[in-house]
Amino acid sequence: MLFYRFIRVFTVTFVAIINGRVTYLHKERLPKNENYVLVGPHRSWWDPVWYAMAAYPKRFIFMAKKELFKNPALRALITTLGAFPVDRRNVGTDTIKYPVNELKNGNRSLIMFPTGSRHSQKLKSGSILIAKLSKKPIVPAVYQGPVKFSHLFKRNNTTINFGEPIVIDPKARLTDEKIAEYNQKIQESFDALDKEIDPNWVYVDPKVQKK
């Protein structure tokens, strides 16, 4: 816990120095007395840090590709910060069980990206399933700011906006139609939150930009 606080103070200070002011909108929408699944469109590799900073003092766990855990030093750091490994080519039951158990019985919420990748815009069902099994709400959020590390030093203003919680009916079967309905609600929330910050802002995938 002490190390987590130290890393947060260090990160906030570092970001403020290189990137300038960060604005957080509608933090009052975050559930205060329960865990939740914080979801956002994946726009940079440091997204988990941005959202964790924005929702402090709530602590989080988040999924990270298993390759990052091969380095002992990096593994120790990201594990302390709440990361747990996921084999993206072979997603097992533990991928679901661990966050569901933490949400139900622990004191940490979950940060998750429904698209699973920065290079995809298609929402998947993982966050909906975890929210249903844990009986915790989904909180949509969006990040507008630099999407490349080099752009951090341009000191562009960064904004994170939180939406109203979306409750997943724990008794309803997650049919394809139901999943599509929830995903539409999530996407509509993303669109509204983006528009509220800057209706002219458009995410451009850096990978596509290079082509």
C-alpha positions as CSV (number, residue, x, y, z in Angstrom):
1,M,0.0,0.0,0.0
2,L,2.8,2.4,0.9
3,F,4.7,1.6,-2.3
4,Y,1.5,2.1,-4.3
5,R,1.1,5.6,-2.8
6,F,4.8,6.4,-3.5
7,I,4.4,5.3,-7.2
8,R,1.3,7.3,-7.5
9,V,2.9,10.5,-6.1
10,F,5.9,9.9,-8.3
11,T,3.8,9.3,-11.4
12,V,1.5,12.3,-10.8
13,T,4.5,14.6,-10.3
14,F,6.3,13.2,-13.4
15,V,3.2,13.6,-15.6
16,A,2.6,17.1,-14.4
17,I,6.2,18.1,-15.2
18,I,6.3,16.7,-18.7
19,N,2.6,16.9,-19.8
20,G,1.2,19.8,-17.8
21,R,-2.3,20.1,-16.4
22,V,-4.6,17.1,-16.2
23,T,-8.4,17.7,-15.9
24,Y,-10.8,15.1,-14.3
25,L,-14.5,15.5,-15.0
26,H,-17.4,14.0,-13.1
27,K,-15.5,12.1,-10.4
28,E,-18.7,12.3,-8.4
29,R,-20.1,9.6,-10.7
30,L,-17.7,7.0,-9.4
31,P,-19.3,4.6,-6.9
32,K,-18.1,5.4,-3.5
33,N,-19.0,2.4,-1.4
34,E,-18.5,-0.5,-3.8
35,N,-16.1,-1.8,-6.4
36,Y,-16.7,-1.4,-10.1
37,V,-15.4,-2.2,-13.6
38,L,-13.9,0.9,-15.1
39,V,-13.9,0.7,-18.9
40,G,-12.5,3.0,-21.5
41,P,-11.5,3.0,-25.2
42,H,-7.8,1.9,-25.4
43,R,-5.9,4.9,-26.7
44,S,-2.4,4.6,-25.3
45,W,-0.2,2.0,-23.6
46,W,-0.3,4.0,-20.3
47,D,-4.1,4.1,-20.1
48,P,-4.2,2.1,-16.9
49,V,-2.0,4.7,-15.2
50,W,-4.2,7.6,-16.4
51,Y,-7.4,6.0,-15.1
52,A,-5.9,4.9,-11.8
53,M,-4.6,8.4,-11.2
54,A,-8.0,9.9,-12.1
55,A,-10.0,7.6,-9.8
56,Y,-7.7,7.8,-6.8
57,P,-8.0,6.9,-3.9
58,K,-9.7,3.8,-5.3
59,R,-7.1,1.1,-6.1
60,F,-7.3,-1.1,-9.1
61,I,-6.2,-4.3,-10.7
62,F,-5.8,-4.6,-14.5
63,M,-5.0,-7.2,-17.1
64,A,-1.5,-7.2,-18.7
65,K,-0.1,-9.5,-21.4
66,K,1.9,-12.4,-19.8
67,E,5.1,-11.4,-21.7
68,L,5.5,-8.5,-19.4
69,F,5.9,-10.8,-16.5
70,K,9.0,-12.5,-17.8
71,N,11.3,-9.8,-16.5
72,P,11.6,-10.2,-12.7
73,A,12.0,-6.5,-11.9
74,L,9.1,-5.5,-14.2
75,R,7.0,-8.3,-12.9
76,A,7.5,-7.2,-9.3
77,L,6.7,-3.6,-10.2
78,I,3.5,-4.1,-12.2
79,T,2.2,-6.8,-9.8
80,T,2.5,-4.4,-6.9
81,L,0.6,-1.9,-9.0
82,G,-2.2,-4.4,-9.5
83,A,-1.4,-6.1,-12.8
84,F,-2.2,-9.8,-13.4
85,P,-1.1,-11.9,-16.4
86,V,-3.3,-12.8,-19.3
87,D,-2.5,-15.1,-22.2
88,R,-4.3,-13.3,-25.0
89,R,-4.0,-16.4,-27.3
90,N,-5.4,-18.8,-24.7
91,V,-7.8,-17.0,-22.3
92,G,-8.6,-19.4,-19.4
93,T,-11.1,-19.4,-16.6
94,D,-8.6,-17.8,-14.2
95,T,-8.7,-14.7,-16.4
96,I,-12.3,-14.3,-15.3
97,K,-12.2,-15.8,-11.8
98,Y,-9.4,-13.6,-10.4
99,P,-11.0,-10.2,-11.2
100,V,-14.5,-11.4,-10.2
101,N,-13.2,-12.6,-6.8
102,E,-11.3,-9.4,-6.2
103,L,-14.4,-7.3,-7.1
104,K,-16.7,-9.3,-4.8
105,N,-14.4,-9.9,-1.9
106,G,-11.4,-7.5,-2.2
107,N,-11.0,-3.7,-2.0
108,R,-9.8,-3.1,-5.5
109,S,-11.8,-2.3,-8.7
110,L,-10.9,-3.4,-12.2
111,I,-9.7,-1.3,-15.1
112,M,-10.5,-3.0,-18.4
113,F,-10.5,-2.1,-22.1
114,P,-13.5,-3.7,-23.9
115,T,-11.7,-3.7,-27.3
116,G,-8.8,-5.6,-25.8
117,S,-6.3,-3.6,-28.0
118,R,-5.4,-0.1,-29.0
119,H,-5.7,-1.1,-32.7
120,S,-9.3,-2.3,-32.6
121,Q,-12.6,-0.4,-32.2
122,K,-14.8,-3.5,-31.7
123,L,-16.2,-4.0,-28.2
124,K,-16.0,-7.5,-26.8
125,S,-18.0,-9.1,-24.0
126,G,-15.3,-9.7,-21.3
127,S,-16.1,-6.6,-19.1
128,I,-19.9,-7.4,-19.3
129,L,-19.4,-11.0,-18.2
130,I,-17.1,-9.9,-15.3
131,A,-19.6,-7.2,-14.2
132,K,-22.5,-9.7,-14.3
133,L,-20.7,-12.4,-12.3
134,S,-19.4,-10.0,-9.7
135,K,-22.7,-8.0,-9.6
136,K,-20.7,-4.8,-9.9
137,P,-21.5,-1.8,-12.2
138,I,-19.6,-0.8,-15.3
139,V,-18.3,2.8,-15.2
140,P,-17.5,4.2,-18.7
141,A,-14.6,6.7,-19.0
142,V,-12.7,8.3,-21.8
143,Y,-9.2,9.8,-22.1
144,Q,-8.4,12.6,-24.5
145,G,-4.7,13.5,-24.7
146,P,-1.4,12.4,-26.2
147,V,-1.4,8.9,-27.6
148,K,2.3,8.7,-28.4
149,F,5.0,9.0,-25.7
150,S,6.8,11.7,-27.6
151,H,3.7,13.8,-27.6
152,L,3.6,13.9,-23.8
153,F,6.4,16.5,-23.9
154,K,4.3,18.8,-26.0
155,R,2.4,19.7,-22.8
156,N,-1.0,19.3,-24.4
157,N,-3.8,19.3,-21.9
158,T,-5.2,15.9,-20.9
159,T,-8.7,15.3,-19.8
160,I,-10.4,12.2,-18.4
161,N,-14.2,12.1,-18.2
162,F,-16.3,9.6,-16.2
163,G,-19.8,8.5,-17.2
164,E,-22.8,7.3,-15.3
165,P,-22.5,3.6,-14.1
166,I,-24.2,0.9,-16.2
167,V,-25.8,-1.9,-14.2
168,I,-25.6,-5.4,-15.7
169,D,-28.6,-7.5,-14.8
170,P,-27.1,-10.5,-12.9
171,K,-30.2,-12.7,-13.7
172,A,-30.3,-12.1,-17.4
173,R,-28.7,-14.5,-19.8
174,L,-25.9,-13.0,-21.9
175,T,-27.2,-13.8,-25.3
176,D,-25.6,-12.3,-28.4
177,E,-28.5,-9.8,-28.5
178,K,-28.1,-8.8,-24.8
179,I,-24.3,-8.4,-25.2
180,A,-24.9,-6.2,-28.3
181,E,-27.4,-4.1,-26.3
182,Y,-24.9,-3.5,-23.4
183,N,-22.0,-2.8,-25.8
184,Q,-24.2,-0.2,-27.5
185,K,-24.8,1.5,-24.2
186,I,-21.1,1.5,-23.5
187,Q,-20.2,2.9,-26.9
188,E,-22.9,5.5,-26.7
189,S,-21.5,6.6,-23.3
190,F,-17.9,6.8,-24.8
191,D,-19.2,8.9,-27.6
192,A,-21.1,11.3,-25.3
193,L,-18.2,11.7,-22.9
194,D,-15.8,12.4,-25.9
195,K,-18.3,15.0,-27.2
196,E,-18.6,16.6,-23.8
197,I,-14.8,17.2,-23.7
198,D,-14.2,18.2,-27.3
199,P,-16.7,17.3,-30.1
200,N,-13.9,17.7,-32.7
201,W,-11.4,15.4,-31.0
202,V,-10.7,12.2,-33.0
203,Y,-8.5,9.3,-32.0
204,V,-5.9,8.4,-34.6
205,D,-4.2,5.0,-34.0
206,P,-0.4,5.7,-34.1
207,K,0.1,2.3,-35.8
208,V,-2.2,3.3,-38.7
209,Q,-0.6,6.7,-38.8
210,K,2.8,5.2,-39.6
211,K,1.4,3.4,-42.7
